[in-house]
């Protein structure tokens, strides 16, 4: 039996998902052309802050919360006709999550290279 490492899983995900730069994500967000979704844990948001105008769905709840009929999508007015741009702390979890959303049937899904760490250095406003 062969068990794949998390590094192998992330590498495989990166081969099938779209990766965008923080600058590309910022332009999409500023042009109101995407749903910017932070999949970090709540503890990370409390400790480091969050990106302004992003939605928070922790990685563990993503598949349940992002479904078009979910209360989260409807209550938070997430427009699933727009691109879905995922980010985490550094890019690994968001790559895995983007792959899962593609498997669910979402078409316009990408993740931000370098995650929150690079985003805050690239012009995104961080709020506490």
Secondary structure as GFF3:
##gff-version 3
##sequence-region A 1 128
A	DSSP	alpha_helix	6	16	.	.	.	ID=ss1
A	DSSP	beta_strand	18	20	.	.	.	ID=ss2
A	DSSP	alpha_helix	22	30	.	.	.	ID=ss3
A	DSSP	beta_strand	34	38	.	.	.	ID=ss4
A	DSSP	alpha_helix	42	48	.	.	.	ID=ss5
A	DSSP	beta_strand	50	51	.	.	.	ID=ss6
A	DSSP	beta_strand	55	56	.	.	.	ID=ss7
A	DSSP	three_ten_helix	59	61	.	.	.	ID=ss8
A	DSSP	alpha_helix	62	65	.	.	.	ID=ss9
A	DSSP	alpha_helix	71	75	.	.	.	ID=ss10
A	DSSP	beta_strand	83	87	.	.	.	ID=ss11
A	DSSP	alpha_helix	92	104	.	.	.	ID=ss12
A	DSSP	beta_strand	109	112	.	.	.	ID=ss13
A	DSSP	alpha_helix	115	119	.	.	.	ID=ss14
A	DSSP	beta_strand	126	127	.	.	.	ID=ss15
###
